[in-house]
Structures are given as C-alpha cells and as structure tokens.
Amino acid sequence: MEVSNDYKSGKYEQPIIERMPYGAKTIMIQDPDGNEIHVIEAMPANSGKNR
C-alpha cells in the first residue's frame, strides 16, 4: 500500500488529535465519500480510573 502525501501538500487538513478524560487519544476523520469516522484509542481494562 502506498502512503499518500496529501496532508503535506495541503490537499487535506491534518486531523486534530484530542485526549479523552481517561487519557485515550481520539480523532475525527472523513472518508472520501464524506462519512465521518471517530477513532478512539483502545485502553487496557486495568488502566481505567472509572472502572
């Protein structure tokens, strides 16, 4: 699979990486058809403070 340089060329905006309250990273991206995709980093079950 070839990696695209579209972010470097300015064709697309770099997605903003945010942190959830318990420390996981999350980003919102769009696929080529315009569908929004919310990606959340998986965290080990024993590291969560809310459990």
PDB file of N, H, CA, C and O in Angstrom:
ATOM      1  N   MET A   1       0.836  -1.178   0.000  1.00  0.00           N
ATOM      2  CA  MET A   1       0.000   0.000   0.000  1.00  0.00           C
ATOM      3  C   MET A   1       0.885   1.246   0.000  1.00  0.00           C
ATOM      4  O   MET A   1       1.826   1.342   0.788  1.00  0.00           O
ATOM      5  N   GLU A   2       0.591   2.170  -0.857  1.00  0.00           N
ATOM      6  H   GLU A   2      -0.173   2.092  -1.497  1.00  0.00           H
ATOM      7  CA  GLU A   2       1.383   3.388  -0.980  1.00  0.00           C
ATOM      8  C   GLU A   2       0.822   4.462  -0.049  1.00  0.00           C
ATOM      9  O   GLU A   2      -0.391   4.653   0.031  1.00  0.00           O
ATOM     10  N   VAL A   3       1.719   5.162   0.654  1.00  0.00           N
ATOM     11  H   VAL A   3       2.705   5.006   0.589  1.00  0.00           H
ATOM     12  CA  VAL A   3       1.302   6.226   1.567  1.00  0.00           C
ATOM     13  C   VAL A   3       1.169   7.525   0.787  1.00  0.00           C
ATOM     14  O   VAL A   3       2.056   7.886   0.013  1.00  0.00           O
ATOM     15  N   SER A   4       0.056   8.227   0.992  1.00  0.00           N
ATOM     16  H   SER A   4      -0.665   7.934   1.621  1.00  0.00           H
ATOM     17  CA  SER A   4      -0.202   9.484   0.297  1.00  0.00           C
ATOM     18  C   SER A   4       0.423  10.654   1.045  1.00  0.00           C
ATOM     19  O   SER A   4       0.490  10.645   2.274  1.00  0.00           O
ATOM     20  N   ASN A   5       0.877  11.653   0.309  1.00  0.00           N
ATOM     21  H   ASN A   5       0.822  11.660  -0.689  1.00  0.00           H
ATOM     22  CA  ASN A   5       1.426  12.874   0.892  1.00  0.00           C
ATOM     23  C   ASN A   5       0.412  14.009   0.845  1.00  0.00           C
ATOM     24  O   ASN A   5       0.804  15.175   0.866  1.00  0.00           O
ATOM     25  N   ASP A   6      -0.882  13.702   0.782  1.00  0.00           N
ATOM     26  H   ASP A   6      -1.201  12.754   0.765  1.00  0.00           H
ATOM     27  CA  ASP A   6      -1.901  14.730   0.662  1.00  0.00           C
ATOM     28  C   ASP A   6      -1.910  15.706   1.827  1.00  0.00           C
ATOM     29  O   ASP A   6      -2.214  16.883   1.627  1.00  0.00           O
ATOM     30  N   TYR A   7      -1.581  15.251   3.061  1.00  0.00           N
ATOM     31  H   TYR A   7      -1.335  14.296   3.223  1.00  0.00           H
ATOM     32  CA  TYR A   7      -1.535  16.177   4.196  1.00  0.00           C
ATOM     33  C   TYR A   7      -0.390  17.163   4.030  1.00  0.00           C
ATOM     34  O   TYR A   7      -0.539  18.351   4.318  1.00  0.00           O
ATOM     35  N   LYS A   8       0.751  16.672   3.566  1.00  0.00           N
ATOM     36  H   LYS A   8       0.873  15.707   3.332  1.00  0.00           H
ATOM     37  CA  LYS A   8       1.913  17.544   3.365  1.00  0.00           C
ATOM     38  C   LYS A   8       1.687  18.534   2.232  1.00  0.00           C
ATOM     39  O   LYS A   8       2.185  19.658   2.292  1.00  0.00           O
ATOM     40  N   SER A   9       0.949  18.142   1.205  1.00  0.00           N
ATOM     41  H   SER A   9       0.545  17.229   1.156  1.00  0.00           H
ATOM     42  CA  SER A   9       0.728  19.022   0.064  1.00  0.00           C
ATOM     43  C   SER A   9      -0.339  20.074   0.351  1.00  0.00           C
ATOM     44  O   SER A   9      -0.469  21.041  -0.400  1.00  0.00           O
ATOM     45  N   GLY A  10      -1.108  19.896   1.434  1.00  0.00           N
ATOM     46  H   GLY A  10      -1.003  19.110   2.044  1.00  0.00           H
ATOM     47  CA  GLY A  10      -2.154  20.843   1.779  1.00  0.00           C
ATOM     48  C   GLY A  10      -3.506  20.490   1.187  1.00  0.00           C
ATOM     49  O   GLY A  10      -4.465  21.248   1.334  1.00  0.00           O
ATOM     50  N   LYS A  11      -3.594  19.343   0.514  1.00  0.00           N
ATOM     51  H   LYS A  11      -2.815  18.727   0.394  1.00  0.00           H
ATOM     52  CA  LYS A  11      -4.867  18.928  -0.073  1.00  0.00           C
ATOM     53  C   LYS A  11      -5.916  18.650   1.007  1.00  0.00           C
ATOM     54  O   LYS A  11      -7.101  18.917   0.806  1.00  0.00           O
ATOM     55  N   TYR A  12      -5.482  18.116   2.146  1.00  0.00           N
ATOM     56  H   TYR A  12      -4.520  17.899   2.309  1.00  0.00           H
ATOM     57  CA  TYR A  12      -6.375  17.821   3.264  1.00  0.00           C
ATOM     58  C   TYR A  12      -5.799  18.444   4.533  1.00  0.00           C
ATOM     59  O   TYR A  12      -4.589  18.633   4.657  1.00  0.00           O
ATOM     60  N   GLU A  13      -6.701  18.762   5.481  1.00  0.00           N
ATOM     61  H   GLU A  13      -7.684  18.609   5.380  1.00  0.00           H
ATOM     62  CA  GLU A  13      -6.254  19.259   6.777  1.00  0.00           C
ATOM     63  C   GLU A  13      -5.802  18.094   7.642  1.00  0.00           C
ATOM     64  O   GLU A  13      -6.396  17.016   7.606  1.00  0.00           O
ATOM     65  N   GLN A  14      -4.758  18.314   8.413  1.00  0.00           N
ATOM     66  H   GLN A  14      -4.276  19.190   8.442  1.00  0.00           H
ATOM     67  CA  GLN A  14      -4.291  17.311   9.364  1.00  0.00           C
ATOM     68  C   GLN A  14      -5.348  17.174  10.463  1.00  0.00           C
ATOM     69  O   GLN A  14      -5.754  18.188  11.029  1.00  0.00           O
ATOM     70  N   PRO A  15      -5.811  15.956  10.788  1.00  0.00           N
ATOM     71  CA  PRO A  15      -6.813  15.819  11.851  1.00  0.00           C
ATOM     72  C   PRO A  15      -6.229  16.208  13.207  1.00  0.00           C
ATOM     73  O   PRO A  15      -5.039  16.021  13.464  1.00  0.00           O
ATOM     74  N   ILE A  16      -7.088  16.753  14.067  1.00  0.00           N
ATOM     75  H   ILE A  16      -8.054  16.905  13.858  1.00  0.00           H
ATOM     76  CA  ILE A  16      -6.663  17.151  15.411  1.00  0.00           C
ATOM     77  C   ILE A  16      -6.784  15.944  16.330  1.00  0.00           C
ATOM     78  O   ILE A  16      -7.835  15.307  16.394  1.00  0.00           O
ATOM     79  N   ILE A  17      -5.711  15.634  17.036  1.00  0.00           N
ATOM     80  H   ILE A  17      -4.856  16.151  16.984  1.00  0.00           H
ATOM     81  CA  ILE A  17      -5.710  14.528  17.993  1.00  0.00           C
ATOM     82  C   ILE A  17      -6.053  15.107  19.358  1.00  0.00           C
ATOM     83  O   ILE A  17      -5.360  15.997  19.853  1.00  0.00           O
ATOM     84  N   GLU A  18      -7.122  14.602  19.965  1.00  0.00           N
ATOM     85  H   GLU A  18      -7.684  13.880  19.563  1.00  0.00           H
ATOM     86  CA  GLU A  18      -7.547  15.066  21.287  1.00  0.00           C
ATOM     87  C   GLU A  18      -7.386  13.941  22.291  1.00  0.00           C
ATOM     88  O   GLU A  18      -7.220  12.781  21.914  1.00  0.00           O
ATOM     89  N   ARG A  19      -7.435  14.284  23.572  1.00  0.00           N
ATOM     90  H   ARG A  19      -7.570  15.226  23.878  1.00  0.00           H
ATOM     91  CA  ARG A  19      -7.363  13.278  24.643  1.00  0.00           C
ATOM     92  C   ARG A  19      -8.692  13.209  25.375  1.00  0.00           C
ATOM     93  O   ARG A  19      -9.284  14.230  25.724  1.00  0.00           O
ATOM     94  N   MET A  20      -9.149  11.978  25.601  1.00  0.00           N
ATOM     95  H   MET A  20      -8.668  11.149  25.318  1.00  0.00           H
ATOM     96  CA  MET A  20     -10.360  11.745  26.378  1.00  0.00           C
ATOM     97  C   MET A  20     -10.027  11.962  27.851  1.00  0.00           C
ATOM     98  O   MET A  20      -8.850  11.970  28.211  1.00  0.00           O
ATOM     99  N   PRO A  21     -11.044  12.142  28.727  1.00  0.00           N
ATOM    100  CA  PRO A  21     -10.773  12.374  30.156  1.00  0.00           C
ATOM    101  C   PRO A  21      -9.929  11.278  30.812  1.00  0.00           C
ATOM    102  O   PRO A  21      -9.185  11.560  31.752  1.00  0.00           O
ATOM    103  N   TYR A  22     -10.031  10.043  30.336  1.00  0.00           N
ATOM    104  H   TYR A  22     -10.635   9.814  29.572  1.00  0.00           H
ATOM    105  CA  TYR A  22      -9.264   8.940  30.927  1.00  0.00           C
ATOM    106  C   TYR A  22      -7.935   8.688  30.216  1.00  0.00           C
ATOM    107  O   TYR A  22      -7.251   7.710  30.516  1.00  0.00           O
ATOM    108  N   GLY A  23      -7.557   9.571  29.266  1.00  0.00           N
ATOM    109  H   GLY A  23      -8.113  10.366  29.022  1.00  0.00           H
ATOM    110  CA  GLY A  23      -6.233   9.512  28.659  1.00  0.00           C
ATOM    111  C   GLY A  23      -6.145   8.954  27.254  1.00  0.00           C
ATOM    112  O   GLY A  23      -5.104   9.107  26.616  1.00  0.00           O
ATOM    113  N   ALA A  24      -7.192   8.310  26.736  1.00  0.00           N
ATOM    114  H   ALA A  24      -8.038   8.185  27.255  1.00  0.00           H
ATOM    115  CA  ALA A  24      -7.137   7.753  25.383  1.00  0.00           C
ATOM    116  C   ALA A  24      -7.133   8.880  24.352  1.00  0.00           C
ATOM    117  O   ALA A  24      -7.726   9.935  24.578  1.00  0.00           O
ATOM    118  N   LYS A  25      -6.462   8.656  23.220  1.00  0.00           N
ATOM    119  H   LYS A  25      -5.981   7.799  23.036  1.00  0.00           H
ATOM    120  CA  LYS A  25      -6.444   9.627  22.126  1.00  0.00           C
ATOM    121  C   LYS A  25      -7.641   9.391  21.210  1.00  0.00           C
ATOM    122  O   LYS A  25      -8.089   8.255  21.053  1.00  0.00           O
ATOM    123  N   THR A  26      -8.160  10.460  20.605  1.00  0.00           N
ATOM    124  H   THR A  26      -7.796  11.382  20.732  1.00  0.00           H
ATOM    125  CA  THR A  26      -9.301  10.356  19.705  1.00  0.00           C
ATOM    126  C   THR A  26      -9.158  11.362  18.567  1.00  0.00           C
ATOM    127  O   THR A  26      -8.659  12.468  18.772  1.00  0.00           O
ATOM    128  N   ILE A  27      -9.596  10.978  17.361  1.00  0.00           N
ATOM    129  H   ILE A  27     -10.001  10.079  17.194  1.00  0.00           H
ATOM    130  CA  ILE A  27      -9.606  11.889  16.220  1.00  0.00           C
ATOM    131  C   ILE A  27     -10.899  11.679  15.432  1.00  0.00           C
ATOM    132  O   ILE A  27     -11.503  10.607  15.481  1.00  0.00           O
ATOM    133  N   MET A  28     -11.306  12.709  14.713  1.00  0.00           N
ATOM    134  H   MET A  28     -10.815  13.579  14.673  1.00  0.00           H
ATOM    135  CA  MET A  28     -12.445  12.631  13.784  1.00  0.00           C
ATOM    136  C   MET A  28     -11.866  12.823  12.385  1.00  0.00           C
ATOM    137  O   MET A  28     -11.152  13.793  12.132  1.00  0.00           O
ATOM    138  N   ILE A  29     -12.179  11.888  11.471  1.00  0.00           N
ATOM    139  H   ILE A  29     -12.759  11.100  11.677  1.00  0.00           H
ATOM    140  CA  ILE A  29     -11.714  11.979  10.096  1.00  0.00           C
ATOM    141  C   ILE A  29     -12.896  11.745   9.160  1.00  0.00           C
ATOM    142  O   ILE A  29     -13.952  11.285   9.596  1.00  0.00           O
ATOM    143  N   GLN A  30     -12.724  12.056   7.887  1.00  0.00           N
ATOM    144  H   GLN A  30     -11.866  12.429   7.534  1.00  0.00           H
ATOM    145  CA  GLN A  30     -13.751  11.788   6.883  1.00  0.00           C
ATOM    146  C   GLN A  30     -13.175  10.888   5.806  1.00  0.00           C
ATOM    147  O   GLN A  30     -12.030  11.051   5.386  1.00  0.00           O
ATOM    148  N   ASP A  31     -13.991   9.927   5.362  1.00  0.00           N
ATOM    149  H   ASP A  31     -14.921   9.794   5.703  1.00  0.00           H
ATOM    150  CA  ASP A  31     -13.568   9.095   4.242  1.00  0.00           C
ATOM    151  C   ASP A  31     -13.831   9.860   2.939  1.00  0.00           C
ATOM    152  O   ASP A  31     -14.453  10.922   2.977  1.00  0.00           O
ATOM    153  N   PRO A  32     -13.380   9.358   1.804  1.00  0.00           N
ATOM    154  CA  PRO A  32     -13.551  10.072   0.532  1.00  0.00           C
ATOM    155  C   PRO A  32     -15.005  10.379   0.167  1.00  0.00           C
ATOM    156  O   PRO A  32     -15.261  11.303  -0.605  1.00  0.00           O
ATOM    157  N   ASP A  33     -15.964   9.618   0.711  1.00  0.00           N
ATOM    158  H   ASP A  33     -15.756   8.867   1.338  1.00  0.00           H
ATOM    159  CA  ASP A  33     -17.376   9.872   0.429  1.00  0.00           C
ATOM    160  C   ASP A  33     -17.986  10.899   1.379  1.00  0.00           C
ATOM    161  O   ASP A  33     -19.161  11.243   1.241  1.00  0.00           O
ATOM    162  N   GLY A  34     -17.205  11.396   2.343  1.00  0.00           N
ATOM    163  H   GLY A  34     -16.252  11.118   2.456  1.00  0.00           H
ATOM    164  CA  GLY A  34     -17.688  12.406   3.278  1.00  0.00           C
ATOM    165  C   GLY A  34     -18.251  11.854   4.573  1.00  0.00           C
ATOM    166  O   GLY A  34     -18.751  12.623   5.394  1.00  0.00           O
ATOM    167  N   ASN A  35     -18.185  10.535   4.785  1.00  0.00           N
ATOM    168  H   ASN A  35     -17.778   9.911   4.119  1.00  0.00           H
ATOM    169  CA  ASN A  35     -18.656   9.936   6.037  1.00  0.00           C
ATOM    170  C   ASN A  35     -17.666  10.233   7.153  1.00  0.00           C
ATOM    171  O   ASN A  35     -16.460  10.055   6.979  1.00  0.00           O
ATOM    172  N   GLU A  36     -18.172  10.689   8.309  1.00  0.00           N
ATOM    173  H   GLU A  36     -19.151  10.834   8.450  1.00  0.00           H
ATOM    174  CA  GLU A  36     -17.291  10.969   9.438  1.00  0.00           C
ATOM    175  C   GLU A  36     -16.978   9.681  10.181  1.00  0.00           C
ATOM    176  O   GLU A  36     -17.852   8.839  10.387  1.00  0.00           O
ATOM    177  N   ILE A  37     -15.718   9.540  10.580  1.00  0.00           N
ATOM    178  H   ILE A  37     -15.008  10.224  10.412  1.00  0.00           H
ATOM    179  CA  ILE A  37     -15.254   8.368  11.310  1.00  0.00           C
ATOM    180  C   ILE A  37     -14.593   8.870  12.590  1.00  0.00           C
ATOM    181  O   ILE A  37     -13.689   9.704  12.542  1.00  0.00           O
ATOM    182  N   HIS A  38     -15.047   8.362  13.732  1.00  0.00           N
ATOM    183  H   HIS A  38     -15.781   7.685  13.771  1.00  0.00           H
ATOM    184  CA  HIS A  38     -14.490   8.739  15.029  1.00  0.00           C
ATOM    185  C   HIS A  38     -13.607   7.590  15.484  1.00  0.00           C
ATOM    186  O   HIS A  38     -14.095   6.485  15.718  1.00  0.00           O
ATOM    187  N   VAL A  39     -12.306   7.844  15.612  1.00  0.00           N
ATOM    188  H   VAL A  39     -11.909   8.742  15.422  1.00  0.00           H
ATOM    189  CA  VAL A  39     -11.348   6.816  16.007  1.00  0.00           C
ATOM    190  C   VAL A  39     -10.930   7.075  17.447  1.00  0.00           C
ATOM    191  O   VAL A  39     -10.479   8.170  17.782  1.00  0.00           O
ATOM    192  N   ILE A  40     -11.082   6.054  18.306  1.00  0.00           N
ATOM    193  H   ILE A  40     -11.448   5.164  18.034  1.00  0.00           H
ATOM    194  CA  ILE A  40     -10.716   6.167  19.715  1.00  0.00           C
ATOM    195  C   ILE A  40      -9.686   5.088  20.034  1.00  0.00           C
ATOM    196  O   ILE A  40      -9.882   3.917  19.708  1.00  0.00           O
ATOM    197  N   GLU A  41      -8.596   5.486  20.668  1.00  0.00           N
ATOM    198  H   GLU A  41      -8.436   6.438  20.932  1.00  0.00           H
ATOM    199  CA  GLU A  41      -7.536   4.561  21.055  1.00  0.00           C
ATOM    200  C   GLU A  41      -8.053   3.581  22.102  1.00  0.00           C
ATOM    201  O   GLU A  41      -8.711   3.989  23.060  1.00  0.00           O
ATOM    202  N   ALA A  42      -7.765   2.309  21.931  1.00  0.00           N
ATOM    203  H   ALA A  42      -7.231   1.978  21.153  1.00  0.00           H
ATOM    204  CA  ALA A  42      -8.148   1.290  22.915  1.00  0.00           C
ATOM    205  C   ALA A  42      -7.229   1.394  24.125  1.00  0.00           C
ATOM    206  O   ALA A  42      -6.021   1.585  23.989  1.00  0.00           O
ATOM    207  N   MET A  43      -7.812   1.266  25.296  1.00  0.00           N
ATOM    208  H   MET A  43      -8.794   1.111  25.407  1.00  0.00           H
ATOM    209  CA  MET A  43      -7.041   1.323  26.543  1.00  0.00           C
ATOM    210  C   MET A  43      -7.176  -0.018  27.261  1.00  0.00           C
ATOM    211  O   MET A  43      -8.245  -0.628  27.236  1.00  0.00           O
ATOM    212  N   PRO A  44      -6.105  -0.480  27.899  1.00  0.00           N
ATOM    213  CA  PRO A  44      -6.210  -1.725  28.679  1.00  0.00           C
ATOM    214  C   PRO A  44      -7.257  -1.579  29.786  1.00  0.00           C
ATOM    215  O   PRO A  44      -7.367  -0.510  30.387  1.00  0.00           O
ATOM    216  N   ALA A  45      -8.011  -2.615  30.059  1.00  0.00           N
ATOM    217  H   ALA A  45      -7.922  -3.483  29.570  1.00  0.00           H
ATOM    218  CA  ALA A  45      -9.100  -2.567  31.046  1.00  0.00           C
ATOM    219  C   ALA A  45      -8.611  -2.187  32.436  1.00  0.00           C
ATOM    220  O   ALA A  45      -9.331  -1.501  33.163  1.00  0.00           O
ATOM    221  N   ASN A  46      -7.421  -2.603  32.829  1.00  0.00           N
ATOM    222  H   ASN A  46      -6.836  -3.160  32.239  1.00  0.00           H
ATOM    223  CA  ASN A  46      -6.949  -2.334  34.182  1.00  0.00           C
ATOM    224  C   ASN A  46      -6.360  -0.932  34.358  1.00  0.00           C
ATOM    225  O   ASN A  46      -5.992  -0.573  35.477  1.00  0.00           O
ATOM    226  N   SER A  47      -6.260  -0.127  33.293  1.00  0.00           N
ATOM    227  H   SER A  47      -6.559  -0.419  32.385  1.00  0.00           H
ATOM    228  CA  SER A  47      -5.671   1.202  33.439  1.00  0.00           C
ATOM    229  C   SER A  47      -6.720   2.297  33.600  1.00  0.00           C
ATOM    230  O   SER A  47      -6.373   3.442  33.889  1.00  0.00           O
ATOM    231  N   GLY A  48      -7.999   1.962  33.418  1.00  0.00           N
ATOM    232  H   GLY A  48      -8.280   1.032  33.184  1.00  0.00           H
ATOM    233  CA  GLY A  48      -9.063   2.961  33.506  1.00  0.00           C
ATOM    234  C   GLY A  48      -9.332   3.374  34.947  1.00  0.00           C
ATOM    235  O   GLY A  48      -9.378   2.523  35.835  1.00  0.00           O
ATOM    236  N   LYS A  49      -9.508   4.652  35.184  1.00  0.00           N
ATOM    237  H   LYS A  49      -9.470   5.343  34.462  1.00  0.00           H
ATOM    238  CA  LYS A  49      -9.789   5.153  36.539  1.00  0.00           C
ATOM    239  C   LYS A  49     -11.277   5.085  36.847  1.00  0.00           C
ATOM    240  O   LYS A  49     -11.661   5.134  38.015  1.00  0.00           O
ATOM    241  N   ASN A  50     -12.131   4.971  35.819  1.00  0.00           N
ATOM    242  H   ASN A  50     -11.819   4.931  34.870  1.00  0.00           H
ATOM    243  CA  ASN A  50     -13.571   4.999  36.016  1.00  0.00           C
ATOM    244  C   ASN A  50     -14.179   3.605  36.162  1.00  0.00           C
ATOM    245  O   ASN A  50     -15.397   3.468  36.055  1.00  0.00           O
ATOM    246  N   ARG A  51     -13.401   2.596  36.396  1.00  0.00           N
ATOM    247  H   ARG A  51     -12.411   2.707  36.483  1.00  0.00           H
ATOM    248  CA  ARG A  51     -13.933   1.227  36.471  1.00  0.00           C
ATOM    249  C   ARG A  51     -13.919   0.716  37.875  1.00  0.00           C
ATOM    250  O   ARG A  51     -14.330  -0.417  38.125  1.00  0.00           O
TER     251      ARG A  51
END
